[in-house]
Amino acid sequence: MLEERIYEDLSVVRRRSRTVFWIVVALAGFVLAYYWKVQVLDHAKYLKSAEANRTRVRPLAAPRGLILDRNGVVLADNRASFKVSLVRENVKDADASFAAVSRLLGLDEKTLRERVDLRKDLPLFEPIVVADGLDSDAVVPIESRRREFPELVVEAEPQRHYPNGSRAAHVLGYLQEPTPEEVRGGSAKTRAGEMVGRTGVERQYDAILRGDDGSVIEVVDSLGRVQNEQGHSYPVQGGTVKLTIDDRLQILAEEALEDREGVVVALDPRNGQILALASHPTFDPNRFITRFTPAEWSVLITDPLSPLENRAIRGLYAPGSIFKLAMALGGLDGGYVTPATTVYCSGATEIYGAVRHCWFAPGHGSMDLVDAIKNSCNIYFYQLGRRMGIEPIAAAAGRLGLGRRTGIDLGGEKDGLVPNTAWKKRALGQDWYPGETISIAIGQGQLQVTPMQIAALTARVAMKGRELHRPHLFLSRPGPDGADPGGTASDLAAAEPGPAPFGEAAFASVIAGMWKSANDGGTGHGARVEGFDVCGKTGSTQTMSRESAARLAQAGHEVKTHSWFSGFAPRDAPRIVVTVLVEFGGGGGATAAPVAQKIFAKFLEIMTP
């Protein structure tokens, strides 16, 4: 019995020992498999980490390419500066380090932490830029305390510089550091801490301007101090971009606005080249080179004057009497009027039960189409709008490019709006009323355009519809030998295929009215330049209802409309289109036309030997 009990006890022990044995075997197998994975499968990964503990790859930023005007004037270049980066791997006490570094750099500690936290997904050995745009005097105290601050790295880098400050800012755009999402999802060339094009030409042609970064492989000690170099590759500067802008006209366009909110666009109707583009208020793109604090950025983007907004391609306005050009072309093409059709203007008329007024209260008397354009007579175009109806009006506007982007090589351009019955039903769920057509006929109502669209429309009128070139800023990409590889400029300048939107006779009548407007005592006489045969059309856009304006006027408040002028010169073989919008400028003839006159006169001076 005793032997049987002993045997039974041993059998339990043996079973348990076998279980323990297989558990040990499994654990040993798991450990061996893990070591095999580390040594074989992940060997490259850990070799790289080991190398990173003693080496550091320091990128050498490539200088961005130059941006020039059409005559070689430098609009954007680079200058030497320094930046300071923080390496978290060398931080021993985060709280003490951030407090000391913020004092050394003269940077708010909260801002410092925010800049570091923005790049927290980077490996600990990757430097994070915390201050830049520093000169040699600013980095001397940092370099002198290098042993005290092993977490700081001072590097020289080329910094973007705009020598003319705010001039052509909306054309050039500005740079900003890419977001972490952009770094993760961007191309292999996008790295944390660099500055990339965010708006304007800097963004549109960033791939040309950016260049190729170089790098230095440095051997460092445990404190991150450089011992020697293992390798070096030099950066390659980005390509040069030459623009169609003429800096002489650009200077004048910005000065002519005289600190008023508005837009000046000048372009060559023969090829779509933009000679000047001014949008005011503006900004200094140099401010974007050094990193903003959140408070500084908030002040800029909440400015009620919206200085970052490029009004030329993003500002939406009713075109006012400028739209009468489209009305005249559509009316002539559709047979609703002829050049000889006359309408009597007594200063007011009743249409659809409502009294409609002309801007000239005494009335213009009897006039034909050419004189109606010359005098910008509302009564004539009220009657034309009643005859045409909204669908033919919308079709004529669409054939002249309104309601869609011009295709300019700048990001963010808006489409505008040409309303019709289908749009109103779709957008508002309402039927179209005939009275709304009468407002559209003189460029009011829901109609919305950008100044760039009006410039493109005027260019098409100037060329009698023969061809339509896309407005563009890119002129050439000069190589090291001064030659242009070609491609982009010719693609941008290509004319839109297809027949002219209206007959040449219709354009001739409209141009005759525009010529009389500027040269025969019409509303655009303020744009007249002796010996240049300017043709133009003015416009004034209501910013509120007539009733509201009357109430404010009775209360002693000045009520001003937006002021428009758009025209070209000379009448035969046009060379330049000028479009001006001045917000709250009053009458187009009194405010916008004189601005255009300055541009026309300067251009005549430039082109005259």
C-alpha positions in Angstrom: 0.0 0.0 0.0 2.8 2.4 0.8 4.5 1.7 -2.5 1.2 2.3 -4.4 0.8 5.7 -2.6 4.4 6.6 -3.4 3.8 5.7 -7.1 0.7 7.7 -7.3 2.4 10.8 -5.8 5.3 10.5 -8.3 2.8 10.4 -11.3 1.4 13.8 -10.3 4.9 15.3 -10.0 5.9 13.9 -13.3 2.8 15.4 -15.0 3.5 18.7 -13.5 7.2 18.6 -14.4 6.4 17.8 -18.0 4.0 20.8 -18.1 6.7 23.1 -16.6 9.3 21.6 -19.1 7.1 22.5 -22.1 6.4 25.9 -20.7 10.1 26.5 -20.4 10.7 25.2 -23.9 8.0 27.6 -25.3 9.5 30.5 -23.5 12.9 29.7 -24.7 11.6 29.4 -28.2 9.9 32.7 -28.0 13.1 34.3 -26.7 15.1 32.7 -29.5 12.5 33.9 -32.1 12.6 37.4 -30.7 16.4 37.5 -30.8 16.3 36.1 -34.4 13.9 38.9 -35.4 16.1 41.6 -33.8 19.3 40.3 -35.2 18.1 39.3 -38.7 14.8 40.9 -39.6 15.3 44.3 -37.9 19.0 44.4 -38.1 19.0 47.4 -40.5 16.6 49.4 -38.2 18.7 48.9 -35.1 21.9 49.5 -36.9 20.5 52.9 -38.0 19.5 53.7 -34.4 22.9 52.7 -33.2 24.6 54.9 -35.8 22.3 57.7 -34.8 23.6 57.6 -31.3 27.0 58.7 -32.5 26.2 60.4 -35.9 23.8 63.2 -36.8 22.6 64.1 -40.3 22.3 67.9 -40.5 20.4 69.2 -43.5 21.9 72.1 -45.4 19.0 74.2 -46.7 19.1 75.1 -50.4 18.7 78.8 -51.2 15.4 79.4 -52.9 15.5 80.6 -56.5 15.3 84.3 -57.3 12.0 85.9 -58.4 12.5 88.7 -61.0 10.3 91.1 -62.9 10.2 91.1 -66.7 13.2 93.4 -66.8 15.4 91.6 -64.3 14.5 93.6 -61.2 14.9 91.4 -58.1 11.6 90.9 -56.3 12.7 88.1 -54.0 16.2 86.8 -53.0 18.0 85.4 -50.0 20.2 86.6 -47.3 22.4 84.9 -44.6 20.9 84.3 -41.2 21.0 81.9 -38.3 18.5 79.5 -36.7 18.5 77.8 -33.3 17.2 74.2 -32.9 16.5 72.1 -29.9 17.5 68.4 -29.6 15.2 66.7 -27.1 17.6 63.8 -26.7 20.0 66.0 -24.9 17.5 67.5 -22.5 18.0 66.1 -19.0 15.4 68.1 -17.0 12.6 69.4 -19.3 11.2 72.0 -17.0 14.6 73.5 -16.1 15.8 73.3 -19.7 12.7 75.1 -21.2 12.9 77.8 -18.6 16.6 78.5 -19.2 16.4 78.3 -23.0 13.4 80.7 -23.1 15.5 83.2 -21.1 18.5 82.8 -23.3 16.6 83.2 -26.5 14.3 86.0 -25.2 11.3 83.8 -26.1 8.1 83.2 -24.1 8.3 79.8 -22.5 4.8 78.9 -23.5 5.6 79.7 -27.2 8.8 77.6 -26.9 6.9 74.6 -25.6 4.3 75.0 -28.4 6.9 75.0 -31.0 8.5 71.9 -29.6 5.2 70.1 -29.1 4.2 70.8 -32.7 7.1 68.4 -33.8 6.7 65.9 -30.9 6.3 63.1 -33.4 9.8 63.5 -34.7 12.6 61.2 -33.3 14.2 62.6 -30.2 17.5 63.1 -31.9 15.9 65.3 -34.7 16.6 69.1 -34.1 13.4 71.2 -33.8 13.7 74.8 -35.0 12.7 77.2 -32.1 14.1 80.5 -33.4 15.3 81.8 -36.7 16.1 84.9 -38.6 18.9 85.7 -36.2 22.0 87.7 -37.0 25.5 87.1 -35.8 25.2 89.3 -32.8 22.1 87.4 -31.6 23.9 84.0 -31.7 27.1 85.0 -30.0 25.6 84.6 -26.5 24.2 81.2 -27.5 27.5 79.9 -28.9 29.4 81.1 -25.9 27.3 79.0 -23.6 27.3 75.8 -25.7 28.6 73.5 -23.0 25.8 74.8 -20.7 23.1 74.2 -23.3 24.0 70.9 -25.2 20.4 70.7 -26.4 20.8 73.8 -28.6 22.2 73.7 -32.1 23.0 76.9 -34.0 23.1 76.7 -37.8 23.5 79.1 -40.6 20.9 79.1 -43.3 19.8 81.2 -46.3 16.7 83.2 -45.4 14.1 84.4 -47.9 14.2 88.2 -48.3 11.8 90.6 -50.2 13.9 93.7 -50.8 10.9 95.9 -51.7 8.8 95.0 -48.6 5.1 94.9 -49.3 5.5 95.7 -53.1 3.7 93.0 -55.2 3.1 91.0 -52.0 -0.1 89.4 -53.3 1.7 88.4 -56.4 4.8 86.9 -54.6 2.9 85.4 -51.7 4.6 84.3 -48.5 6.4 81.3 -47.0 5.4 79.2 -43.9 6.7 76.2 -42.1 4.8 73.0 -43.2 2.4 71.4 -40.7 3.2 68.0 -39.3 0.5 66.5 -41.5 2.1 68.1 -44.6 5.5 66.7 -43.6 4.0 63.2 -43.1 2.0 63.3 -46.3 4.2 65.4 -48.4 7.0 64.5 -50.9 10.3 63.2 -49.8 11.7 66.8 -50.2 9.4 68.2 -47.5 11.0 68.2 -44.1 10.2 69.7 -40.7 11.5 73.2 -40.1 11.9 74.3 -43.7 9.9 77.2 -45.2 7.7 76.4 -48.2 5.5 78.5 -50.5 2.1 79.0 -49.0 0.5 81.6 -51.3 1.2 83.5 -54.6 4.0 82.7 -56.9 6.0 81.2 -54.0 3.4 78.5 -53.8 2.5 78.2 -57.5 6.1 77.6 -58.5 7.5 76.2 -55.3 8.8 73.1 -57.1 11.0 75.3 -59.3 12.1 77.7 -56.5 12.8 75.2 -53.7 16.0 73.6 -55.0 17.7 70.5 -53.5 18.9 70.4 -49.9 22.4 69.2 -49.0 23.5 67.4 -45.8 26.4 66.9 -43.4 26.9 63.6 -41.5 28.5 64.6 -38.2 30.0 62.4 -35.5 28.9 63.7 -32.1 29.7 62.8 -28.5 27.2 62.0 -25.8 26.5 65.7 -25.3 25.7 66.2 -29.0 29.0 68.1 -29.6 30.5 67.6 -33.1 33.7 65.6 -33.2 34.2 65.3 -37.0 32.4 64.8 -40.3 31.8 61.6 -42.1 30.2 63.0 -45.3 29.1 66.2 -47.0 26.8 67.0 -49.9 26.3 70.6 -51.1 22.8 72.1 -51.6 21.7 73.2 -55.0 19.9 76.6 -55.3 16.4 76.6 -56.7 15.6 77.8 -60.2 15.0 81.5 -61.1 11.5 82.5 -62.0 11.0 85.6 -64.2 7.5 87.2 -64.0 5.5 89.2 -66.5 5.3 92.0 -63.9 6.8 95.4 -64.8 8.1 96.8 -61.5 7.7 100.4 -62.8 4.0 99.9 -63.4 3.7 97.9 -60.1 5.1 100.8 -58.1 2.7 103.2 -59.7 -0.3 100.9 -59.3 0.3 100.6 -55.6 0.9 104.3 -55.1 -2.2 105.2 -57.2 -4.5 103.4 -54.7 -3.3 105.9 -52.1 -4.0 103.6 -49.1 -7.6 103.0 -50.2 -9.0 99.5 -50.3 -9.0 98.4 -53.9 -7.4 96.7 -56.9 -5.4 97.7 -60.0 -4.8 95.1 -62.7 -2.8 95.9 -65.9 -2.3 93.2 -68.6 -1.3 92.8 -72.2 -4.4 91.7 -74.2 -2.2 90.2 -76.9 -0.8 87.4 -74.8 -2.4 87.6 -71.3 0.8 88.8 -69.5 0.0 90.6 -66.3 2.0 93.8 -66.1 0.9 94.9 -62.7 -1.4 93.5 -60.0 -2.0 95.6 -56.8 -4.4 94.6 -54.1 -4.7 96.9 -51.1 -4.5 96.7 -48.1 -1.4 94.6 -48.4 1.2 93.0 -46.1 5.0 92.6 -45.8 5.9 89.0 -46.7 9.2 89.4 -44.8 7.1 89.1 -41.6 6.4 85.4 -42.5 10.0 84.4 -42.6 10.4 84.2 -38.9 8.0 82.1 -37.0 4.8 83.8 -35.7 3.5 83.5 -32.2 -0.1 82.4 -32.1 -1.1 85.9 -30.9 0.7 87.6 -33.8 -0.9 85.3 -36.3 -4.4 85.8 -34.8 -4.0 89.6 -35.0 -3.1 89.3 -38.7 -5.9 87.0 -39.8 -8.6 88.8 -37.8 -7.7 92.2 -39.2 -11.1 93.6 -40.5 -9.3 95.0 -43.6 -8.2 91.5 -44.6 -4.7 92.4 -45.8 -3.9 88.8 -46.8 -6.9 88.6 -49.2 -5.9 89.1 -52.8 -8.9 91.1 -53.9 -7.9 90.9 -57.6 -8.8 87.2 -57.7 -10.8 86.6 -54.5 -12.8 89.8 -54.1 -16.4 89.4 -55.3 -18.2 92.6 -56.4 -21.2 93.6 -58.5 -19.7 95.0 -61.7 -22.1 97.9 -62.0 -22.1 99.7 -65.3 -19.0 97.7 -66.5 -21.6 95.0 -67.2 -23.2 97.1 -69.8 -20.5 96.0 -72.2 -21.8 92.4 -71.9 -25.4 93.7 -72.3 -24.5 95.6 -75.4 -22.7 92.7 -77.0 -25.5 90.2 -76.1 -28.2 92.7 -77.3 -26.5 93.3 -80.7 -25.7 89.6 -81.2 -29.3 88.5 -80.4 -30.9 91.2 -82.5 -32.6 92.9 -79.5 -31.0 96.2 -80.6 -29.0 97.6 -83.5 -26.3 100.3 -83.3 -29.1 102.7 -84.5 -31.7 101.7 -81.9 -32.5 104.7 -79.7 -34.1 105.0 -76.3 -35.3 108.3 -74.7 -33.9 108.9 -71.2 -35.9 111.4 -69.1 -34.0 110.5 -65.9 -36.5 107.9 -64.8 -38.9 105.2 -66.2 -41.4 102.8 -64.8 -40.8 99.1 -65.5 -42.9 96.3 -64.0 -44.6 98.7 -61.7 -41.5 100.1 -60.2 -39.8 103.5 -61.0 -36.2 103.0 -62.2 -33.8 106.0 -62.1 -30.8 106.9 -64.3 -27.7 108.1 -62.4 -28.1 111.4 -64.3 -31.3 112.8 -62.8 -32.1 115.3 -65.6 -31.9 112.5 -68.2 -29.8 112.1 -71.3 -32.5 112.5 -73.9 -32.6 110.3 -77.0 -29.5 108.3 -77.7 -28.3 105.3 -79.6 -26.2 102.4 -78.3 -22.8 104.1 -78.7 -23.9 107.2 -76.8 -25.6 105.0 -74.2 -22.2 103.4 -73.5 -20.5 106.8 -73.6 -22.9 108.2 -71.0 -23.5 104.9 -69.2 -27.2 105.5 -69.4 -29.2 103.3 -67.1 -32.5 103.8 -68.9 -31.2 102.5 -72.2 -30.0 99.3 -70.5 -33.1 98.9 -68.4 -35.0 98.7 -71.6 -32.5 96.4 -73.2 -32.7 94.1 -70.2 -36.5 94.0 -70.4 -36.3 93.0 -74.0 -33.6 90.3 -73.5 -34.7 88.5 -70.3 -32.3 86.8 -67.9 -31.4 83.7 -69.9 -29.9 85.6 -72.9 -28.2 88.0 -70.5 -26.6 85.1 -68.5 -25.6 83.4 -71.8 -23.8 86.6 -73.0 -22.0 87.0 -69.7 -20.9 83.4 -69.8 -19.5 83.7 -73.3 -17.3 86.6 -72.1 -15.9 84.5 -69.3 -18.0 85.7 -66.3 -19.1 83.2 -63.8 -15.9 81.1 -64.0 -12.3 81.4 -63.1 -9.9 83.0 -65.6 -7.3 80.3 -64.9 -4.6 82.7 -63.7 -1.5 81.0 -62.2 -2.3 81.9 -58.6 -4.1 79.7 -56.2 -7.5 80.6 -54.6 -9.2 82.3 -57.5 -13.0 82.5 -57.2 -15.6 81.8 -59.8 -18.0 84.7 -59.2 -21.7 84.3 -60.1 -23.9 84.9 -63.1 -27.4 84.2 -61.9 -30.3 82.8 -63.9 -33.6 81.0 -63.3 -32.0 77.6 -62.7 -29.4 79.0 -60.3 -32.1 80.7 -58.2 -34.3 77.6 -58.1 -31.3 75.5 -57.1 -29.7 77.8 -54.6 -32.8 79.6 -53.1 -35.7 77.4 -54.1 -37.5 80.4 -55.6 -38.7 81.5 -59.0 -37.0 84.2 -61.0 -38.9 87.6 -61.1 -38.7 89.9 -64.1 -37.8 92.8 -61.9 -34.6 91.1 -60.9 -33.5 91.1 -64.6 -33.7 94.9 -64.7 -31.2 95.1 -61.8 -28.9 92.6 -63.5 -29.0 94.7 -66.7 -27.0 97.5 -65.1 -24.7 95.1 -63.2 -26.4 95.0 -59.8 -28.4 92.3 -58.0 -26.9 88.9 -57.4 -24.2 89.3 -60.1 -20.7 88.9 -58.7 -17.3 89.2 -60.5 -13.7 89.5 -59.6 -11.5 92.4 -60.9 -9.4 89.8 -62.8 -12.5 88.6 -64.6 -13.3 92.2 -65.7 -9.7 92.6 -66.9 -10.0 89.4 -69.0 -13.4 90.5 -70.3 -12.0 93.9 -71.3 -9.0 92.2 -73.1 -11.5 90.1 -75.1 -13.3 93.3 -76.1 -10.0 95.0 -77.0 -9.1 92.1 -79.3 -12.6 92.1 -80.8 -13.0 88.5 -79.6 -10.4 87.1 -81.9 -8.5 85.2 -79.2 -8.5 84.8 -75.5 -5.3 84.4 -73.6 -5.3 83.2 -70.0 -4.0 85.9 -67.7 -0.7 84.7 -66.3 2.4 85.9 -64.3 5.0 83.4 -65.3 7.3 84.7 -68.1 10.3 82.4 -68.2 12.6 80.2 -66.2 16.1 81.4 -67.0 18.8 78.7 -66.7 22.4 79.1 -65.6 23.3 80.1 -69.1 20.4 82.6 -69.3 18.4 80.3 -71.6 14.8 79.4 -70.9 13.9 75.6 -71.0 10.5 76.7 -72.3 7.2 74.9 -71.8 5.4 76.6 -69.0 5.3 80.1 -70.5 4.1 79.0 -73.9 1.4 76.8 -72.2 0.1 79.7 -70.2 0.0 82.0 -73.1 -1.9 79.6 -75.4 -5.0 81.2 -76.8 -8.4 79.5 -76.0 -9.6 77.7 -79.1 -12.9 78.3 -80.7 -14.8 81.0 -82.5 -15.2 84.6 -81.3 -18.2 84.9 -78.9 -19.7 87.7 -80.9 -19.4 89.2 -84.3 -16.7 91.8 -85.0 -19.3 94.4 -85.9 -20.8 94.1 -82.4 -17.3 94.6 -80.8 -16.7 97.6 -83.1 -19.9 99.4 -81.8 -19.0 98.7 -78.2 -15.4 99.9 -78.7 -16.8 103.1 -80.3 -18.8 103.8 -77.2 -15.8 103.1 -75.0 -13.7 105.5 -77.0 -16.3 108.3 -76.7 -16.5 107.6 -73.0 -12.9 108.5 -72.5 -12.3 111.0 -75.3 -15.6 112.8 -76.1 -16.9 114.0 -72.7 -18.2 110.7 -71.5 -18.1 109.2 -68.0 -14.6 107.8 -68.5 -12.9 111.1 -69.5 -10.8 111.0 -66.4 -8.7 108.2 -68.0 -7.9 110.1 -71.2 -4.3 110.3 -72.2 -3.3 112.6 -75.0 -2.1 110.7 -78.0 -2.9 107.2 -76.7 -6.6 106.7 -77.8 -7.8 105.2 -74.5 -11.1 103.3 -74.6 -12.9 102.7 -71.3 -16.0 102.1 -69.3 -16.8 103.3 -65.8 -19.0 101.7 -63.2 -20.4 102.5 -59.7 -21.7 99.6 -57.6 -24.4 100.1 -55.0 -23.5 98.6 -51.6 -27.0 99.0 -50.2 -30.5 99.6 -51.5 -31.5 103.0 -52.9 -34.0 103.4 -50.0 -31.3 102.8 -47.4 -28.9 105.1 -49.1 -31.6 107.8 -49.2 -32.3 107.5 -45.5 -28.6 107.7 -44.6 -28.2 110.8 -46.9 -31.1 112.5 -45.2 -29.5 111.8 -41.8 -26.3 113.6 -43.0 -24.2 110.5 -43.6 -22.1 110.2 -46.7 -23.0 107.2 -48.8 -20.4 106.0 -51.3 -20.5 103.3 -53.9 -17.6 101.1 -55.2 -15.8 102.7 -58.0 -14.9 100.9 -61.3 -13.0 101.6 -64.5 -11.8 99.2 -67.1 -10.4 100.1 -70.5 -7.6 99.6 -73.0 -5.2 101.5 -75.2 -4.6 102.3 -78.0 -7.9 101.7 -79.8 -6.3 100.1 -82.8 -3.7 97.4 -82.0 -4.2 97.4 -78.2 -1.2 97.0 -76.0 -2.5 97.3 -72.4 -5.7 96.7 -70.4 -6.2 98.5 -67.1 -8.9 97.6 -64.6 -9.4 99.6 -61.4 -11.7 99.0 -58.4 -11.8 101.3 -55.5 -14.0 100.2 -52.6 -16.3 103.0 -51.4 -14.7 105.3 -53.9 -17.8 106.9 -55.2 -18.3 107.5 -58.9 -16.2 105.5 -61.3 -15.4 108.5 -63.5 -14.3 110.6 -60.5 -12.2 108.0 -58.6 -11.2 104.9 -60.6 -10.7 106.5 -64.0 -7.9 108.9 -62.8 -6.1 106.0 -61.3 -6.2 104.2 -64.6 -5.0 107.4 -66.4 -1.8 107.3 -64.4 -1.1 103.7 -65.5 -1.9 104.4 -69.1 0.3 107.5 -69.1 3.2 105.6 -67.5 2.9 102.8 -70.0 3.0 105.2 -72.9 6.1 106.7 -71.4 7.7 103.3 -71.1 6.9 102.2 -74.7 7.9 105.5 -76.2 11.7 105.5 -77.2 
